[in-house]
Amino acid sequence: MYFLQLKFELRRLARSPLTWLLLLCLLVFFGFSFYSSSQHLHRKAESVNAMLEAQQKELTAQSLLADSLRRGTAEVAGWWQDPTNPIVVGGIWRGGRVVVVPPQPNNYLALGMQDLRPDAWLLRMTGKQARGDVEFENPVNLSFGAFDLAFVIAFLLPLLVIALSFDLISAERELGTLPMLRAQPVMGRKLFFAKALARFSLLAAAALLALLPFFLLAGVSPFSAAGLGTVVLVLLSLLLWFLVALGINLLGGNSAVNALQCVGAWLIIALLLPVLANMLSEKLSPIPSRAAFLNSERATDKYLEESREDRLSAFYQQHPNYERKSEEEQDWRDYYRELLGLMPQEDAIRDSINRPFDEQIAAQEALSEKLLWLSPSLSIYAQLGVLAGTDREAGQSLEAEAEQLRQRWSGWFTDLFMEEKAVDASAYAAIAAFPSTVETEPPSPSYRGVLGLLLQCLLAGAWCFWVAQRRMVQ
Amino acid sequence: MLLTIARHTIRGTVREGRFRVLSIALLLLFLCALYGTYDYYASLRTQHAQASEMARGQWENQGDKNPHSAAHYGTYVFKPIFPLAYFDRGVDSYTGNTLFLEAHRSNQAKYALAQDQVATTRLGVLTPAFVLTLLFPLFILTLGFGVAATERQNGNLRMMLAQGLRPATLFWGNVLGLWALVLLLVLPFFILGGLGLVFAGAPGDYWWRYLFICLFYVLYFGCFIHLALLISAWAGRVNTALVGVLSLWVLVCLVMPRFTVDAARQLAPTPSWQQYQMALQKDLKEGVDGHDPASVYTQRLKEQTLAEHGVDSVHQLPFNWDGFIMQKGEEHETLVYEKQRQKLAEIYKRQLSIHQIMGFTSPYLLLKGVSERLAATDVATYFSFLSAAEKYRIQLVGELNGDLRDNFKYGDWDGTRGQEFYSNNSTFSFSPRPLTEILPELLSPFLVLLGWLVVTGLGGLFFYQRLRPF
């Protein structure tokens, strides 16, 4: 029965210019989302490659100069230009190591927060600085958002489903073929579900066919967690909206009323619930003030400056091998020794300022995750962000990884400096081998978004079944 | 006759159940948005005031320091939030609102709110502008899509034409009816929207801004009234008209804006971080560096200054050479940073002009830009803030270097200034450009919007003329 229905529906749909127009729209949307993401990711790749190239050039020049200095064939104006000095190479006010975040194939699935996070960090002995094109991105462009796959699946795909199915049953009624259909020896409910299923199969097949070249061009394996996750999201999203359209059709309105109700449902579910959820999370768990945070940081700096004398005394007591000199007697070595010696304690104090701020942000994230159940758009958007590695959490793990690299870098150069060793040829070889990219182990992704969407599908299915029962009885 | 048709249009629309449901839902949403965003505005305003006060307190109480050390210690300035931000947040969430000012460097503003939020926040935030720019047009389209098509489908059109009614009269009557209905409906929204200004205690300039925002919205809604009637007459059938207006809304309000972003990025790309920094470093090297006495430019300036004063050592100069050279370096660095900033501003301008050109295809793009500009939450206000902050940095560092030059001896880096001196340093304040300066810039979007209104009106009239009974 299903195949017969499918054959009949397909033949009917094939004759309709609207079907072809919708399929064309589907192709254009998927195609343009790929084009848009690829432009963005290519720019990013070019940008990080330029940073690495510049670093490599600088390192080669520095290493050659260091070699010439060792041979006595070159001179520099002072210690601050000496490429064998750990302070100059490890970096406090210049030097350091740039580590970049190269774009990944999965990023094509959703640009998420990628356009707002740094492309690289400059690691220095005393801290790390974020670098990235986001500093120069036009805020107007950022405010509109990206035309990526997540946008297509969350917002445009449901509209195509609605366009294909808003008159699923009402058209039969308006054409006068409904009584004929109901006269067949098949349960009406089954008939309409089969009709919806046939259209779902058509659009699902078209969407999967459009996804395949997307995956191939982006370099995403269709059998990877990201590939399969995206396919499941597309299918669930289509199913959900077909169920909504079928339920609305079963309510018995005419095509115009059905179309209005379908679009109303889309407006509420896909557009309004996410903005209301955002408002709710902003209200219940507001992002703490960055301005206040910066002032706390300044206050901490002042406290550190005022308590410097006590901490210095403690440092020299713990390190009797270093002689404490008066300010007049101190040279640059003494200055940096004190700076680096006090740094771990100062970092710990600064971390205690950061922690409450991070905790407040984490609280908003937790609340937002709970609100994912409210709307399929939220579920899809959040899940694709996770699969693409462009969500906030992925950004945080990259930053944590960069921080670990910085500690390695800083520890290495601090040891060289404290042991009064020079940055020699072997050290330069080690610098060249030091990671230049930040890569985290792919985390086992959470499938909360898929689960949310599945639950939403079940709810839509149950509602649809309930409406069908009531209407058929009537 | 015109008034009769207008009355008939109003009565027919109001009688529809969807009219009551949608208008109440829209009003509730608007109230919800107003409450949420006013709260956001009030809390940001408090945070900004507290942070600015604290930053100034920290500057004044930084302790005894050499003026140039104080210039390196630096201070923070925060981008103020203006009263109409509760109405339209514009790009505020995507611009850094904190700027660290220090000697020798012009830093980028940091900590955009969006960077601290979760990714789903980018699906949108409920603001009064969101309701009026995105949802209200959809409401108008759903009110108007059936006006001509229903008359044709239920046979009224045949009767009207048989009685000698001219299609043009029918069109203008429908236009008048829908305009009256929409104006009547939108009035409470505008009045409620203005309440925020009352609570914020906004000065008169903001009331005028708000008035202009409302005027632009009226024009914008007019375009959708005409479009609804145009599509209704073109389609001739209710179902087709409905699909038509909905497709148009999706295209104009959802697809075109994101497509425009890509077009703007492609046609006027912003520099990468590396390109920007390389250009900056290249220019910085071609001038005086206050901290590098060995630099060719510093040496050249030294020779010139010594010759001008007829002395052969910086010790003999009537001022402190250190303070002088620091200030000269600062002036060169300021020029370089300003040059790069201007280049970036030019690119943004080109991108925004692409947005404006695309306004010919989407009035949504036009209105969004206008609303943000009038609410002072646009990218131009952000740039004005950056310029004002840079001006203040130059002034503050100039005061410190001037003191070093005039009141300290050459080589005296141990001399300090205390609270009394730092309390007398200039303070930072920033206000957006007055409305009178902005208005001329709004002329072109106004004309384009007017063009939309006229063209859609004429289009509607054209299709009404071709409307044939069912």
Chai-1 contact restraints between the chains, C-beta under 6 A:
chainA,res_idxA,chainB,res_idxB,connection_type,confidence,min_distance_angstrom,max_distance_angstrom,comment,restraint_id
A,S36,B,D262,contact,1.0,0.0,6.0,A-B,restraint_1
A,S47,B,S272,contact,1.0,0.0,6.0,A-B,restraint_2
A,A50,B,Q274,contact,1.0,0.0,6.0,A-B,restraint_3
A,M51,B,Q274,contact,1.0,0.0,6.0,A-B,restraint_4
A,A54,B,Q274,contact,1.0,0.0,6.0,A-B,restraint_5
A,A77,B,A294,contact,1.0,0.0,6.0,A-B,restraint_6
A,G112,B,A119,contact,1.0,0.0,6.0,A-B,restraint_7
A,M113,B,A119,contact,1.0,0.0,6.0,A-B,restraint_8
A,L116,B,A114,contact,1.0,0.0,6.0,A-B,restraint_9
A,L116,B,Q115,contact,1.0,0.0,6.0,A-B,restraint_10
A,R131,B,W273,contact,1.0,0.0,6.0,A-B,restraint_11
A,G132,B,W273,contact,1.0,0.0,6.0,A-B,restraint_12
A,D133,B,S272,contact,1.0,0.0,6.0,A-B,restraint_13
A,D133,B,W273,contact,1.0,0.0,6.0,A-B,restraint_14
A,E135,B,Q108,contact,1.0,0.0,6.0,A-B,restraint_15
A,F136,B,T270,contact,1.0,0.0,6.0,A-B,restraint_16
A,F136,B,P271,contact,1.0,0.0,6.0,A-B,restraint_17
A,F136,B,Y276,contact,1.0,0.0,6.0,A-B,restraint_18
A,N138,B,Y348,contact,1.0,0.0,6.0,A-B,restraint_19
A,N138,B,Q351,contact,1.0,0.0,6.0,A-B,restraint_20
A,P139,B,V91,contact,1.0,0.0,6.0,A-B,restraint_21
A,P139,B,Y94,contact,1.0,0.0,6.0,A-B,restraint_22
A,P139,B,T95,contact,1.0,0.0,6.0,A-B,restraint_23
A,P139,B,V379,contact,1.0,0.0,6.0,A-B,restraint_24
A,V140,B,V91,contact,1.0,0.0,6.0,A-B,restraint_25
A,V140,B,V379,contact,1.0,0.0,6.0,A-B,restraint_26
A,N141,B,V261,contact,1.0,0.0,6.0,A-B,restraint_27
A,L142,B,Y94,contact,1.0,0.0,6.0,A-B,restraint_28
A,S143,B,V91,contact,1.0,0.0,6.0,A-B,restraint_29
A,S143,B,Y94,contact,1.0,0.0,6.0,A-B,restraint_30
A,F144,B,P257,contact,1.0,0.0,6.0,A-B,restraint_31
A,F144,B,R258,contact,1.0,0.0,6.0,A-B,restraint_32
A,F144,B,V261,contact,1.0,0.0,6.0,A-B,restraint_33
A,G145,B,R122,contact,1.0,0.0,6.0,A-B,restraint_34
A,F147,B,R258,contact,1.0,0.0,6.0,A-B,restraint_35
A,S255,B,N239,contact,1.0,0.0,6.0,A-B,restraint_36
A,A256,B,V238,contact,1.0,0.0,6.0,A-B,restraint_37
A,A256,B,N239,contact,1.0,0.0,6.0,A-B,restraint_38
A,A256,B,L242,contact,1.0,0.0,6.0,A-B,restraint_39
A,A259,B,L242,contact,1.0,0.0,6.0,A-B,restraint_40
A,V263,B,L246,contact,1.0,0.0,6.0,A-B,restraint_41
A,P274,B,L123,contact,1.0,0.0,6.0,A-B,restraint_42
A,V275,B,G124,contact,1.0,0.0,6.0,A-B,restraint_43
A,V275,B,L126,contact,1.0,0.0,6.0,A-B,restraint_44
A,N278,B,T121,contact,1.0,0.0,6.0,A-B,restraint_45
A,N278,B,V125,contact,1.0,0.0,6.0,A-B,restraint_46
A,M279,B,G36,contact,1.0,0.0,6.0,A-B,restraint_47
A,M279,B,L126,contact,1.0,0.0,6.0,A-B,restraint_48
A,I287,B,D116,contact,1.0,0.0,6.0,A-B,restraint_49
A,S289,B,Q47,contact,1.0,0.0,6.0,A-B,restraint_50
A,R290,B,Y111,contact,1.0,0.0,6.0,A-B,restraint_51
A,A291,B,Q47,contact,1.0,0.0,6.0,A-B,restraint_52
A,A291,B,A51,contact,1.0,0.0,6.0,A-B,restraint_53
A,A291,B,F78,contact,1.0,0.0,6.0,A-B,restraint_54
A,A292,B,A51,contact,1.0,0.0,6.0,A-B,restraint_55
A,L294,B,Y76,contact,1.0,0.0,6.0,A-B,restraint_56
A,L294,B,T98,contact,1.0,0.0,6.0,A-B,restraint_57
A,N295,B,A51,contact,1.0,0.0,6.0,A-B,restraint_58
A,N295,B,M54,contact,1.0,0.0,6.0,A-B,restraint_59
A,R298,B,Q58,contact,1.0,0.0,6.0,A-B,restraint_60
A,I361,B,D116,contact,1.0,0.0,6.0,A-B,restraint_61
A,E365,B,V118,contact,1.0,0.0,6.0,A-B,restraint_62
A,S368,B,V118,contact,1.0,0.0,6.0,A-B,restraint_63
A,S368,B,T120,contact,1.0,0.0,6.0,A-B,restraint_64
A,L378,B,T120,contact,1.0,0.0,6.0,A-B,restraint_65
A,Y381,B,T120,contact,1.0,0.0,6.0,A-B,restraint_66
A,A382,B,T120,contact,1.0,0.0,6.0,A-B,restraint_67
A,G385,B,A119,contact,1.0,0.0,6.0,A-B,restraint_68
A,D391,B,A119,contact,1.0,0.0,6.0,A-B,restraint_69
A,R392,B,V118,contact,1.0,0.0,6.0,A-B,restraint_70
